[in-house]
Amino acid sequence: KQWYQRRVRVTCVYSGTPKPYFFWNKDDEAVEVESDERIATTEEYVNKNVRRDILSIKRVSKVDAGTYFGFALNMGNADATVTGEQSDQATLRVIDPPIINVPPRNISLTEGKSTSIKCGY
């Protein structure tokens, strides 16, 4: 879908015991949560062992386009060895709205005569 200037939510559902560590990447780089909350994450419990992490992006623009990955890692051992992982991805495509940019021009017209205005894009 085309989501220019709208809010987008990407959701990942995951489970694990002990509770997995969850993080988001965009195009292989960590997603940074913004202080103005334009980009934010929320974790919700679906039930005791199942969680949902939601990445919300407000006022989507072309810089937000890309492939988003959600990763859940379970570090079950004391030595921080990954004992399990889940991941999924979603691609966001953003298309700017069209802009009509035709500079105005003066038209001289004799009273009672007709004219036409040409619009372009």
LOKOL-972122 format. One record per atom (N, C-alpha, C, O): residue number from 1; residue in three letters; atom name; x, y, z. Coordinates in steps of 0.001 Angstrom, whole numbers. Each point is the difference from the previous one (the first is absolute). Layout:
<sites>
+-------+------+--------+---------+---------+---------+
! gumar ! keba ! kollum !      c1 !      c2 !      c3 !
+-------+------+--------+---------+---------+---------+
!   NUM !  ALA !     CA !       X !       Y !       Z !
...
+-------+------+--------+---------+---------+---------+
</sites>
This chain:
<sites>
+-------+------+--------+---------+---------+---------+
! gumar ! keba ! kollum !      c1 !      c2 !      c3 !
+-------+------+--------+---------+---------+---------+
!     1 !  LYS !      N !     829 !   -1194 !       0 !
!     1 !  LYS !     CA !    -829 !    1194 !       0 !
!     1 !  LYS !      C !     864 !    1245 !       0 !
!     1 !  LYS !      O !    1184 !     -50 !     336 !
!     2 !  GLN !      N !   -1773 !    1144 !    -708 !
!     2 !  GLN !     CA !     684 !    1281 !       1 !
!     2 !  GLN !      C !    -449 !     760 !    1238 !
!     2 !  GLN !      O !   -1178 !     330 !     132 !
!     3 !  TRP !      N !    2125 !     -46 !     792 !
!     3 !  TRP !     CA !    -348 !     514 !    1315 !
!     3 !  TRP !      C !     556 !    1384 !     268 !
!     3 !  TRP !      O !     191 !     345 !    1167 !
!     4 !  TYR !      N !      81 !     466 !   -2173 !
!     4 !  TYR !     CA !     609 !    1311 !     204 !
!     4 !  TYR !      C !    -783 !     826 !    1019 !
!     4 !  TYR !      O !   -1215 !     162 !    -121 !
!     5 !  GLN !      N !    1929 !     362 !    1136 !
!     5 !  GLN !     CA !    -527 !     873 !    1053 !
!     5 !  GLN !      C !   -1052 !    -675 !     882 !
!     5 !  GLN !      O !    -732 !     689 !     710 !
!     6 !  ARG !      N !     642 !   -1994 !    -741 !
!     6 !  ARG !     CA !    -921 !    -716 !     871 !
!     6 !  ARG !      C !     773 !    -710 !    1094 !
!     6 !  ARG !      O !    1227 !      79 !      57 !
!     7 !  ARG !      N !   -1945 !    -768 !     807 !
!     7 !  ARG !     CA !     634 !    -792 !    1052 !
!     7 !  ARG !      C !      25 !   -1464 !    -424 !
!     7 !  ARG !      O !    -992 !    -532 !    -499 !
!     8 !  VAL !      N !    2124 !    -103 !     701 !
!     8 !  VAL !     CA !     167 !   -1406 !    -347 !
!     8 !  VAL !      C !     345 !    -759 !    1270 !
!     8 !  VAL !      O !     756 !     486 !     841 !
!     9 !  ARG !      N !   -1312 !   -1671 !    -709 !
!     9 !  ARG !     CA !     332 !    -889 !    1110 !
!     9 !  ARG !      C !     437 !   -1346 !    -566 !
!     9 !  ARG !      O !    -710 !    -610 !    -799 !
!    10 !  VAL !      N !    1876 !     161 !    1220 !
!    10 !  VAL !     CA !     512 !   -1315 !    -377 !
!    10 !  VAL !      C !      10 !    -837 !    1272 !
!    10 !  VAL !      O !     517 !     440 !    1027 !
!    11 !  THR !      N !   -1084 !   -1640 !   -1085 !
!    11 !  THR !     CA !    -160 !    -823 !    1196 !
!    11 !  THR !      C !     707 !   -1333 !    -150 !
!    11 !  THR !      O !     -75 !    -640 !   -1048 !
!    12 !  CYS !      N !     761 !     226 !    2103 !
!    12 !  CYS !     CA !     602 !   -1337 !      86 !
!    12 !  CYS !      C !    -516 !    -671 !    1269 !
!    12 !  CYS !      O !     -32 !     606 !    1072 !
!    13 !  VAL !      N !    -368 !   -1863 !   -1213 !
!    13 !  VAL !     CA !    -440 !    -799 !    1142 !
!    13 !  VAL !      C !    1060 !   -1060 !     239 !
!    13 !  VAL !      O !     454 !    -653 !    -940 !
!    14 !  TYR !      N !     -55 !     480 !    2204 !
!    14 !  TYR !     CA !    1062 !    -954 !     325 !
!    14 !  TYR !      C !    -233 !    -581 !    1386 !
!    14 !  TYR !      O !    -785 !     529 !     786 !
!    15 !  SER !      N !    1476 !   -1621 !    -499 !
!    15 !  SER !     CA !    -140 !    -638 !    1305 !
!    15 !  SER !      C !    1328 !    -603 !     415 !
!    15 !  SER !      O !     894 !    -183 !    -827 !
!    16 !  GLY !      N !    -770 !    -122 !    2102 !
!    16 !  GLY !     CA !    1196 !    -649 !     498 !
!    16 !  GLY !      C !      96 !      97 !    1507 !
!    16 !  GLY !      O !    -543 !     918 !     615 !
!    17 !  THR !      N !    1241 !   -1875 !     -27 !
!    17 !  THR !     CA !     257 !     -11 !    1431 !
!    17 !  THR !      C !    1466 !    -338 !     194 !
!    17 !  THR !      O !     445 !   -1038 !    -488 !
!    18 !  PRO !      N !     319 !    1861 !    1173 !
!    18 !  PRO !     CA !    -394 !    1299 !     568 !
!    18 !  PRO !      C !    -341 !    1004 !   -1100 !
!    18 !  PRO !      O !     193 !    -256 !   -1189 !
!    19 !  LYS !      N !    -708 !    1411 !    1627 !
!    19 !  LYS !     CA !    -457 !    1025 !    -945 !
!    19 !  LYS !      C !    1115 !     363 !    -977 !
!    19 !  LYS !      O !    1102 !     357 !     417 !
!    20 !  PRO !      N !   -1389 !    -450 !   -1733 !
!    20 !  PRO !     CA !    1011 !     370 !   -1003 !
!    20 !  PRO !      C !     291 !    1498 !     -25 !
!    20 !  PRO !      O !    -830 !     824 !     383 !
!    21 !  TYR !      N !    2025 !    -506 !    -841 !
!    21 !  TYR !     CA !     400 !    1383 !    -270 !
!    21 !  TYR !      C !    -501 !     302 !   -1405 !
!    21 !  TYR !      O !     250 !    -780 !    -919 !
!    22 !  PHE !      N !    -959 !    1903 !     728 !
!    22 !  PHE !     CA !    -577 !     334 !   -1310 !
!    22 !  PHE !      C !     582 !    1313 !    -498 !
!    22 !  PHE !      O !     177 !     939 !     776 !
!    23 !  PHE !      N !     122 !    -870 !   -2071 !
!    23 !  PHE !     CA !     460 !    1254 !    -592 !
!    23 !  PHE !      C !    -399 !      78 !   -1463 !
!    23 !  PHE !      O !    -298 !   -1011 !    -638 !
!    24 !  TRP !      N !     298 !    2247 !     116 !
!    24 !  TRP !     CA !    -361 !     292 !   -1390 !
!    24 !  TRP !      C !    1230 !     472 !    -769 !
!    24 !  TRP !      O !     840 !     723 !     536 !
!    25 !  ASN !      N !    -745 !   -1139 !   -1792 !
!    25 !  ASN !     CA !     994 !     516 !    -944 !
!    25 !  ASN !      C !    -728 !     495 !   -1237 !
!    25 !  ASN !      O !   -1070 !    -491 !    -357 !
!    26 !  LYS !      N !    1679 !    1476 !    -285 !
!    26 !  LYS !     CA !    -481 !     462 !   -1313 !
!    26 !  LYS !      C !    1201 !     -53 !    -935 !
!    26 !  LYS !      O !    1015 !     655 !     241 !
!    27 !  ASP !      N !   -1136 !   -1429 !   -1297 !
!    27 !  ASP !     CA !    1095 !    -132 !    -971 !
!    27 !  ASP !      C !    1324 !    -285 !     709 !
!    27 !  ASP !      O !    1015 !     634 !    -291 !
!    28 !  ASP !      N !   -1029 !   -1583 !    1213 !
!    28 !  ASP !     CA !    1194 !    -479 !     720 !
!    28 !  ASP !      C !     596 !    1008 !     982 !
!    28 !  ASP !      O !    1150 !    -157 !     409 !
!    29 !  GLU !      N !   -1896 !    1177 !     -27 !
!    29 !  GLU !     CA !     455 !     934 !    1029 !
!    29 !  GLU !      C !   -1067 !      95 !    1086 !
!    29 !  GLU !      O !   -1193 !    -105 !    -288 !
!    30 !  ALA !      N !    1617 !     302 !    1527 !
!    30 !  ALA !     CA !    -938 !      86 !    1118 !
!    30 !  ALA !      C !    -962 !    1174 !    -191 !
!    30 !  ALA !      O !     410 !    1086 !    -409 !
!    31 !  VAL !      N !   -1669 !   -1308 !     704 !
!    31 !  VAL !     CA !   -1000 !    1070 !     -43 !
!    31 !  VAL !      C !     134 !     816 !    1272 !
!    31 !  VAL !      O !     -48 !    -544 !    1104 !
!    32 !  GLU !      N !     216 !    1838 !   -1258 !
!    32 !  GLU !     CA !     136 !     904 !    1137 !
!    32 !  GLU !      C !   -1362 !     591 !     344 !
!    32 !  GLU !      O !    -659 !     599 !    -850 !
!    33 !  VAL !      N !     245 !    -771 !    2094 !
!    33 !  VAL !     CA !   -1235 !     608 !     466 !
!    33 !  VAL !      C !     265 !    1492 !     155 !
!    33 !  VAL !      O !    1022 !     395 !     561 !
!    34 !  GLU !      N !   -1936 !     434 !   -1055 !
!    34 !  GLU !     CA !     216 !    1442 !      16 !
!    34 !  GLU !      C !    -634 !     638 !    1233 !
!    34 !  GLU !      O !   -1051 !    -438 !     468 !
!    35 !  SER !      N !    1695 !    1466 !      45 !
!    35 !  SER !     CA !    -478 !     668 !    1210 !
!    35 !  SER !      C !   -1354 !     679 !    -213 !
!    35 !  SER !      O !    -764 !     164 !     952 !
!    36 !  ASP !      N !     460 !     231 !   -2189 !
!    36 !  ASP !     CA !   -1292 !     637 !    -261 !
!    36 !  ASP !      C !   -1101 !   -1036 !    -256 !
!    36 !  ASP !      O !   -1126 !     351 !    -353 !
!    37 !  GLU !      N !    1465 !   -1615 !     533 !
!    37 !  GLU !     CA !    -923 !   -1129 !    -140 !
!    37 !  GLU !      C !    -519 !    -187 !   -1421 !
!    37 !  GLU !      O !   -1018 !    -665 !    -192 !
!    38 !  ARG !      N !    1691 !    1236 !    -810 !
!    38 !  ARG !     CA !    -394 !    -280 !   -1389 !
!    38 !  ARG !      C !     236 !   -1470 !    -301 !
!    38 !  ARG !      O !    -794 !    -641 !    -688 !
!    39 !  ILE !      N !    1904 !     111 !    1215 !
!    39 !  ILE !     CA !     268 !   -1432 !     -98 !
!    39 !  ILE !      C !      40 !    -545 !    1423 !
!    39 !  ILE !      O !     800 !     445 !     824 !
!    40 !  ALA !      N !   -1668 !   -1409 !    -546 !
!    40 !  ALA !     CA !    -106 !    -541 !    1360 !
!    40 !  ALA !      C !    -266 !   -1501 !     -59 !
!    40 !  ALA !      O !    -485 !    -524 !   -1003 !
!    41 !  THR !      N !     814 !    -153 !    2097 !
!    41 !  THR !     CA !    -315 !   -1423 !     111 !
!    41 !  THR !      C !    -827 !    -233 !    1258 !
!    41 !  THR !      O !     140 !     703 !    1001 !
!    42 !  THR !      N !   -1000 !   -1702 !   -1083 !
!    42 !  THR !     CA !    -861 !    -371 !    1114 !
!    42 !  THR !      C !     -16 !   -1521 !     104 !
!    42 !  THR !      O !     -83 !    -700 !   -1009 !
!    43 !  GLU !      N !     163 !     201 !    2232 !
!    43 !  GLU !     CA !    -110 !   -1441 !     213 !
!    43 !  GLU !      C !   -1320 !    -295 !     712 !
!    43 !  GLU !      O !    -352 !     665 !     974 !
!    44 !  GLU !      N !    -366 !   -1659 !   -1467 !
!    44 !  GLU !     CA !   -1263 !    -415 !     605 !
!    44 !  GLU !      C !      56 !   -1496 !     264 !
!    44 !  GLU !      O !     666 !    -742 !    -722 !
!    45 !  TYR !      N !   -1363 !     307 !    1753 !
!    45 !  TYR !     CA !    -114 !   -1433 !     287 !
!    45 !  TYR !      C !   -1274 !    -536 !    -648 !
!    45 !  TYR !      O !   -1095 !     500 !     257 !
!    46 !  VAL !      N !    1250 !   -1523 !   -1100 !
!    46 !  VAL !     CA !   -1156 !    -668 !    -591 !
!    46 !  VAL !      C !    -550 !    -983 !    1029 !
!    46 !  VAL !      O !   -1211 !     -78 !     206 !
!    47 !  ASN !      N !    2105 !    -672 !     439 !
!    47 !  ASN !     CA !    -315 !    -842 !    1151 !
!    47 !  ASN !      C !    1286 !    -174 !     799 !
!    47 !  ASN !      O !     962 !     733 !    -230 !
!    48 !  LYS !      N !    -920 !   -1676 !    1155 !
!    48 !  LYS !     CA !    1129 !    -123 !     922 !
!    48 !  LYS !      C !    1349 !    -101 !    -692 !
!    48 !  LYS !      O !     954 !     640 !     443 !
!    49 !  ASN !      N !    -838 !   -1420 !   -1512 !
!    49 !  ASN !     CA !    1283 !    -217 !    -666 !
!    49 !  ASN !      C !     120 !     645 !   -1377 !
!    49 !  ASN !      O !    1081 !     -13 !    -590 !
!    50 !  VAL !      N !   -2157 !     570 !      73 !
!    50 !  VAL !     CA !      13 !     568 !   -1360 !
!    50 !  VAL !      C !     -62 !    1523 !      92 !
!    50 !  VAL !      O !    -849 !     567 !     688 !
!    51 !  ARG !      N !    1763 !      68 !   -1393 !
!    51 !  ARG !     CA !      77 !    1463 !      -5 !
!    51 !  ARG !      C !    -142 !     536 !   -1418 !
!    51 !  ARG !      O !     229 !    -706 !    -982 !
!    52 !  ARG !      N !    -612 !    1973 !     907 !
!    52 !  ARG !     CA !    -126 !     690 !   -1285 !
!    52 !  ARG !      C !     795 !    1291 !     136 !
!    52 !  ARG !      O !    -215 !     766 !     939 !
!    53 !  ASP !      N !    1132 !    -521 !   -1871 !
!    53 !  ASP !     CA !     747 !    1246 !     -19 !
!    53 !  ASP !      C !    -465 !     799 !   -1213 !
!    53 !  ASP !      O !     -63 !    -526 !   -1111 !
!    54 !  ILE !      N !    -260 !    1792 !    1329 !
!    54 !  ILE !     CA !    -551 !     843 !   -1072 !
!    54 !  ILE !      C !     942 !    1162 !    -251 !
!    54 !  ILE !      O !     345 !     746 !     917 !
!    55 !  LEU !      N !      66 !    -599 !   -2161 !
!    55 !  LEU !     CA !     794 !    1139 !    -440 !
!    55 !  LEU !      C !    -967 !     980 !    -653 !
!    55 !  LEU !      O !    -643 !    -335 !    -995 !
!    56 !  SER !      N !     535 !    1554 !    1552 !
!    56 !  SER !     CA !    -905 !    1028 !    -537 !
!    56 !  SER !      C !     823 !    1130 !    -599 !
!    56 !  SER !      O !     938 !     501 !     620 !
!    57 !  ILE !      N !   -1303 !    -110 !   -1835 !
!    57 !  ILE !     CA !     657 !    1123 !    -674 !
!    57 !  ILE !      C !   -1084 !     996 !    -374 !
!    57 !  ILE !      O !    -894 !    -308 !    -788 !
!    58 !  LYS !      N !     977 !    1509 !    1360 !
!    58 !  LYS !     CA !    -967 !    1056 !    -309 !
!    58 !  LYS !      C !     545 !     884 !   -1107 !
!    58 !  LYS !      O !    1213 !     158 !    -139 !
!    59 !  ARG !      N !   -2109 !     414 !    -642 !
!    59 !  ARG !     CA !     376 !     924 !   -1080 !
!    59 !  ARG !      C !    1063 !    -634 !    -911 !
!    59 !  ARG !      O !    1083 !     552 !    -194 !
!    60 !  VAL !      N !   -1415 !   -1691 !    -339 !
!    60 !  VAL !     CA !     933 !    -759 !    -848 !
!    60 !  VAL !      C !     451 !     852 !   -1182 !
!    60 !  VAL !      O !    -797 !     706 !    -618 !
!    61 !  SER !      N !    2100 !    -790 !     317 !
!    61 !  SER !     CA !     555 !     686 !   -1170 !
!    61 !  SER !      C !     938 !    -965 !    -724 !
!    61 !  SER !      O !     194 !   -1138 !     429 !
!    62 !  LYS !      N !     376 !    1605 !   -1519 !
!    62 !  LYS !     CA !     855 !    -871 !    -820 !
!    62 !  LYS !      C !    1188 !    -565 !     777 !
!    62 !  LYS !      O !     459 !   -1097 !    -314 !
!    63 !  VAL !      N !      46 !    1804 !    1308 !
!    63 !  VAL !     CA !    1145 !    -513 !     764 !
!    63 !  VAL !      C !    -364 !   -1236 !     807 !
!    63 !  VAL !      O !     887 !    -738 !     430 !
!    64 !  ASP !      N !   -2172 !     500 !    -219 !
!    64 !  ASP !     CA !    -440 !   -1164 !     758 !
!    64 !  ASP !      C !    -144 !   -1256 !    -861 !
!    64 !  ASP !      O !    -165 !   -1098 !     532 !
!    65 !  ALA !      N !     226 !    1249 !   -1839 !
!    65 !  ALA !     CA !    -137 !   -1161 !    -889 !
!    65 !  ALA !      C !    1158 !    -964 !     229 !
!    65 !  ALA !      O !    1133 !     416 !     242 !
!    66 !  GLY !      N !   -1432 !   -1702 !    -320 !
!    66 !  GLY !     CA !    1043 !   -1006 !     158 !
!    66 !  GLY !      C !    -567 !   -1294 !     535 !
!    66 !  GLY !      O !   -1214 !    -159 !     119 !
!    67 !  THR !      N !    2103 !    -767 !     203 !
!    67 !  THR !     CA !    -402 !   -1291 !     547 !
!    67 !  THR !      C !     256 !      -9 !    1503 !
!    67 !  THR !      O !    1123 !     223 !     453 !
!    68 !  TYR !      N !   -2167 !    -480 !     302 !
!    68 !  TYR !     CA !      62 !     -32 !    1453 !
!    68 !  TYR !      C !      30 !   -1453 !     468 !
!    68 !  TYR !      O !    -766 !    -837 !    -479 !
!    69 !  PHE !      N !    1660 !     556 !    1416 !
!    69 !  PHE !     CA !     146 !   -1340 !     554 !
!    69 !  PHE !      C !    -263 !      66 !    1496 !
!    69 !  PHE !      O !     517 !     882 !     685 !
!    70 !  GLY !      N !   -1315 !   -1809 !    -177 !
!    70 !  GLY !     CA !    -185 !    -155 !    1432 !
!    70 !  GLY !      C !     720 !   -1262 !     449 !
!    70 !  GLY !      O !    -186 !   -1065 !    -589 !
!    71 !  PHE !      N !    1004 !    1177 !    1625 !
!    71 !  PHE !     CA !     790 !   -1132 !     497 !
!    71 !  PHE !      C !    -315 !    -252 !    1466 !
!    71 !  PHE !      O !      -3 !     929 !     808 !
!    72 !  ALA !      N !    -262 !   -2181 !    -466 !
!    72 !  ALA !     CA !    -148 !    -419 !    1395 !
!    72 !  ALA !      C !    1099 !   -1028 !     269 !
!    72 !  ALA !      O !      54 !   -1047 !    -645 !
!    73 !  LEU !      N !     819 !    1357 !    1602 !
!    73 !  LEU !     CA !    1106 !    -894 !     360 !
!    73 !  LEU !      C !    -169 !    -451 !    1439 !
!    73 !  LEU !      O !    -311 !     800 !     882 !
!    74 !  ASN !      N !     517 !   -2080 !    -656 !
!    74 !  ASN !     CA !     -69 !    -521 !    1356 !
!    74 !  ASN !      C !    1396 !    -372 !     448 !
!    74 !  ASN !      O !     633 !    -894 !    -563 !
!    75 !  MET !      N !    -161 !    1589 !    1580 !
!    75 !  MET !     CA !    1316 !    -258 !     574 !
!    75 !  MET !      C !    -203 !    -856 !    1247 !
!    75 !  MET !      O !     148 !     486 !    1122 !
!    76 !  GLY !      N !    -481 !   -1741 !   -1314 !
!    76 !  GLY !     CA !    -370 !    -873 !    1100 !
!    76 !  GLY !      C !    1130 !    -408 !     916 !
!    76 !  GLY !      O !    -258 !    -385 !    1141 !
!    77 !  ASN !      N !    1508 !     453 !   -1591 !
!    77 !  ASN !     CA !    1135 !    -443 !     808 !
!    77 !  ASN !      C !     670 !    1162 !     709 !
!    77 !  ASN !      O !    -111 !    1149 !    -428 !
!    78 !  ALA !      N !     801 !   -1452 !    1507 !
!    78 !  ALA !     CA !     714 !    1026 !     769 !
!    78 !  ALA !      C !    1133 !     626 !    -801 !
!    78 !  ALA !      O !     404 !    1126 !     289 !
!    79 !  ASP !      N !     116 !   -1833 !   -1292 !
!    79 !  ASP !     CA !    1107 !     544 !    -796 !
!    79 !  ASP !      C !    -498 !     824 !   -1188 !
!    79 !  ASP !      O !     777 !     316 !    -901 !
!    80 !  ALA !      N !   -2062 !      33 !     891 !
!    80 !  ALA !     CA !    -624 !     844 !   -1034 !
!    80 !  ALA !      C !      19 !    -646 !   -1383 !
!    80 !  ALA !      O !      16 !     697 !   -1015 !
!    81 !  THR !      N !     -18 !   -2027 !     976 !
!    81 !  THR !     CA !    -103 !    -710 !   -1271 !
!    81 !  THR !      C !   -1454 !      71 !    -465 !
!    81 !  THR !      O !    -926 !    -202 !     785 !
!    82 !  VAL !      N !     739 !     495 !   -2081 !
!    82 !  VAL !     CA !   -1356 !      42 !    -552 !
!    82 !  VAL !      C !    -516 !   -1428 !     -80 !
!    82 !  VAL !      O !     585 !    -844 !    -679 !
!    83 !  THR !      N !   -1688 !     577 !    1377 !
!    83 !  THR !     CA !    -576 !   -1346 !      -9 !
!    83 !  THR !      C !   -1210 !    -107 !    -909 !
!    83 !  THR !      O !    -493 !   -1103 !    -239 !
!    84 !  GLY !      N !      16 !    2201 !    -262 !
!    84 !  GLY !     CA !   -1128 !     -12 !    -926 !
!    84 !  GLY !      C !    -214 !    1378 !    -582 !
!    84 !  GLY !      O !     326 !    1012 !     619 !
!    85 !  GLU !      N !    -878 !    -988 !   -1817 !
!    85 !  GLU !     CA !    -308 !    1296 !    -606 !
!    85 !  GLU !      C !   -1169 !    -125 !    -956 !
!    85 !  GLU !      O !    -229 !   -1052 !    -596 !
!    86 !  GLN !      N !    -507 !    2149 !     460 !
!    86 !  GLN !     CA !   -1073 !     126 !    -967 !
!    86 !  GLN !      C !     204 !    1342 !    -703 !
!    86 !  GLN !      O !     428 !     973 !     621 !
!    87 !  SER !      N !    -734 !    -927 !   -1908 !
!    87 !  SER !     CA !      79 !    1281 !    -709 !
!    87 !  SER !      C !   -1011 !       4 !   -1135 !
!    87 !  SER !      O !    -431 !   -1047 !    -483 !
!    88 !  ASP !      N !      70 !    2239 !      79 !
!    88 !  ASP !     CA !    -892 !     170 !   -1144 !
!    88 !  ASP !      C !     283 !    1372 !    -596 !
!    88 !  ASP !      O !     668 !     829 !     618 !
!    89 !  GLN !      N !   -1174 !    -597 !   -1811 !
!    89 !  GLN !     CA !     273 !    1272 !    -666 !
!    89 !  GLN !      C !   -1226 !     514 !    -730 !
!    89 !  GLN !      O !    -908 !    -751 !    -356 !
!    90 !  ALA !      N !     917 !    2071 !     146 !
!    90 !  ALA !     CA !   -1046 !     675 !    -775 !
!    90 !  ALA !      C !     670 !    1128 !    -770 !
!    90 !  ALA !      O !     901 !     662 !     514 !
!    91 !  THR !      N !   -1341 !    -446 !   -1742 !
!    91 !  THR !     CA !     561 !    1068 !    -830 !
!    91 !  THR !      C !   -1012 !    1133 !    -106 !
!    91 !  THR !      O !   -1169 !    -217 !    -320 !
!    92 !  LEU !      N !    1643 !    1436 !     595 !
!    92 !  LEU !     CA !    -830 !    1198 !     -90 !
!    92 !  LEU !      C !     415 !     784 !   -1235 !
!    92 !  LEU !      O !    1162 !     376 !    -150 !
!    93 !  ARG !      N !   -2111 !    -139 !    -718 !
!    93 !  ARG !     CA !     231 !     791 !   -1216 !
!    93 !  ARG !      C !    -758 !    1308 !     161 !
!    93 !  ARG !      O !   -1198 !      -5 !     283 !
!    94 !  VAL !      N !    1881 !    1113 !    -459 !
!    94 !  VAL !     CA !    -611 !    1317 !     182 !
!    94 !  VAL !      C !     136 !     779 !   -1304 !
!    94 !  VAL !      O !    1099 !     157 !    -532 !
!    95 !  ILE !      N !   -2216 !     321 !      32 !
!    95 !  ILE !     CA !      -4 !     791 !   -1238 !
!    95 !  ILE !      C !    -530 !    1388 !     347 !
!    95 !  ILE !      O !   -1096 !     144 !     542 !
!    96 !  ASP !      N !    1886 !     864 !    -860 !
!    96 !  ASP !     CA !    -432 !    1374 !     256 !
!    96 !  ASP !      C !   -1250 !     312 !    -810 !
!    96 !  ASP !      O !    -180 !    -527 !   -1099 !
!    97 !  PRO !      N !    -684 !    1382 !    1639 !
!    97 !  PRO !     CA !   -1168 !     409 !    -785 !
!    97 !  PRO !      C !     448 !     864 !   -1178 !
!    97 !  PRO !      O !    1043 !     649 !      66 !
!    98 !  PRO !      N !   -1818 !    -641 !   -1128 !
!    98 !  PRO !     CA !     371 !     832 !   -1153 !
!    98 !  PRO !      C !     -81 !    1481 !     335 !
!    98 !  PRO !      O !    -844 !     431 !     787 !
!    99 !  ILE !      N !    1718 !     323 !   -1385 !
!    99 !  ILE !     CA !       5 !    1453 !     183 !
!    99 !  ILE !      C !    -154 !     643 !   -1382 !
!    99 !  ILE !      O !     754 !    -299 !    -927 !
!   100 !  ILE !      N !   -1730 !    1173 !     812 !
!   100 !  ILE !     CA !    -189 !     734 !   -1254 !
!   100 !  ILE !      C !     736 !    1317 !     147 !
!   100 !  ILE !      O !    -287 !     792 !     898 !
!   101 !  ASN !      N !    1231 !    -571 !   -1781 !
!   101 !  ASN !     CA !     830 !    1186 !     112 !
!   101 !  ASN !      C !      12 !     727 !   -1344 !
!   101 !  ASN !      O !     903 !    -191 !    -815 !
!   102 !  VAL !      N !   -1904 !    1012 !     600 !
!   102 !  VAL !     CA !     -94 !     798 !   -1213 !
!   102 !  VAL !      C !       8 !    1466 !     431 !
!   102 !  VAL !      O !    -933 !     461 !     658 !
!   103 !  PRO !      N !    1983 !     270 !   -1028 !
!   103 !  PRO !     CA !      38 !    1398 !     411 !
!   103 !  PRO !      C !   -1131 !     798 !    -671 !
!   103 !  PRO !      O !    -341 !    -242 !   -1157 !
!   104 !  PRO !      N !    -226 !    1187 !    1897 !
!   104 !  PRO !     CA !   -1072 !     816 !    -595 !
!   104 !  PRO !      C !     561 !     940 !   -1065 !
!   104 !  PRO !      O !    1165 !     396 !      50 !
!   105 !  ARG !      N !   -1999 !     -57 !    -988 !
!   105 !  ARG !     CA !     407 !     991 !    -997 !
!   105 !  ARG !      C !   -1167 !     950 !    -240 !
!   105 !  ARG !      O !   -1165 !    -366 !     159 !
!   106 !  ASN !      N !    1497 !    1572 !    -540 !
!   106 !  ASN !     CA !   -1014 !    1011 !    -258 !
!   106 !  ASN !      C !    -618 !    -229 !   -1366 !
!   106 !  ASN !      O !     680 !    -369 !    -958 !
!   107 !  ILE !      N !   -1989 !     596 !     890 !
!   107 !  ILE !     CA !    -721 !    -126 !   -1259 !
!   107 !  ILE !      C !    -760 !    1305 !    -221 !
!   107 !  ILE !      O !    -706 !     480 !     886 !
!   108 !  SER !      N !     861 !      83 !   -2078 !
!   108 !  SER !     CA !    -772 !    1193 !    -355 !
!   108 !  SER !      C !   -1229 !    -472 !    -763 !
!   108 !  SER !      O !      87 !    -860 !    -876 !
!   109 !  LEU !      N !   -1224 !    1433 !    1219 !
!   109 !  LEU !     CA !   -1246 !    -467 !    -587 !
!   109 !  LEU !      C !    -912 !    1187 !    -263 !
!   109 !  LEU !      O !    -164 !     870 !     855 !
!   110 !  THR !      N !    -417 !    -841 !   -2018 !
!   110 !  THR !     CA !    -969 !    1031 !    -336 !
!   110 !  THR !      C !   -1334 !    -375 !     617 !
!   110 !  THR !      O !    -421 !   -1156 !     -45 !
!   111 !  GLU !      N !    -234 !    2147 !     618 !
!   111 !  GLU !     CA !   -1282 !    -252 !     647 !
!   111 !  GLU !      C !    -962 !    -657 !    -967 !
!   111 !  GLU !      O !    -142 !     428 !   -1146 !
!   112 !  GLY !      N !    -528 !   -1492 !    1630 !
!   112 !  GLY !     CA !    -986 !    -711 !    -819 !
!   112 !  GLY !      C !     608 !   -1167 !    -763 !
!   112 !  GLY !      O !    -733 !    -819 !    -554 !
!   113 !  LYS !      N !    2046 !     727 !     515 !
!   113 !  LYS !     CA !     655 !   -1110 !    -715 !
!   113 !  LYS !      C !     274 !   -1142 !     989 !
!   113 !  LYS !      O !      73 !     217 !    1209 !
!   114 !  SER !      N !      75 !   -1415 !   -1735 !
!   114 !  SER !     CA !     290 !   -1145 !     868 !
!   114 !  SER !      C !    1468 !    -401 !    -130 !
!   114 !  SER !      O !     672 !     349 !    -970 !
!   115 !  THR !      N !    -204 !   -1074 !    1945 !
!   115 !  THR !     CA !    1374 !    -497 !     -19 !
!   115 !  THR !      C !      18 !   -1365 !     695 !
!   115 !  THR !      O !   -1002 !    -430 !     572 !
!   116 !  SER !      N !    2116 !    -218 !    -628 !
!   116 !  SER !     CA !     154 !   -1269 !     733 !
!   116 !  SER !      C !    1297 !      63 !     800 !
!   116 !  SER !      O !     949 !     696 !    -363 !
!   117 !  ILE !      N !    -943 !   -1426 !    1433 !
!   117 !  ILE !     CA !    1178 !     -93 !     861 !
!   117 !  ILE !      C !     536 !   -1406 !    -113 !
!   117 !  ILE !      O !    -738 !    -965 !     197 !
!   118 !  LYS !      N !    2013 !     837 !    -512 !
!   118 !  LYS !     CA !     622 !   -1312 !    -154 !
!   118 !  LYS !      C !     651 !    -394 !    1323 !
!   118 !  LYS !      O !     802 !     744 !     563 !
!   119 !  CYS !      N !   -1163 !   -1917 !     -88 !
!   119 !  CYS !     CA !     607 !    -550 !    1220 !
!   119 !  CYS !      C !     895 !   -1156 !    -403 !
!   119 !  CYS !      O !    -340 !    -770 !    -898 !
!   120 !  GLY !      N !    1478 !     647 !    1556 !
!   120 !  GLY !     CA !     910 !   -1107 !    -293 !
!   120 !  GLY !      C !     399 !    -697 !    1282 !
!   120 !  GLY !      O !    -268 !     466 !    1107 !
!   121 !  TYR !      N !     915 !   -1595 !   -1298 !
!   121 !  TYR !     CA !     514 !    -743 !    1143 !
!   121 !  TYR !      C !    1166 !    -842 !    -384 !
!   121 !  TYR !      O !     562 !    -698 !     845 !
+-------+------+--------+---------+---------+---------+
</sites>
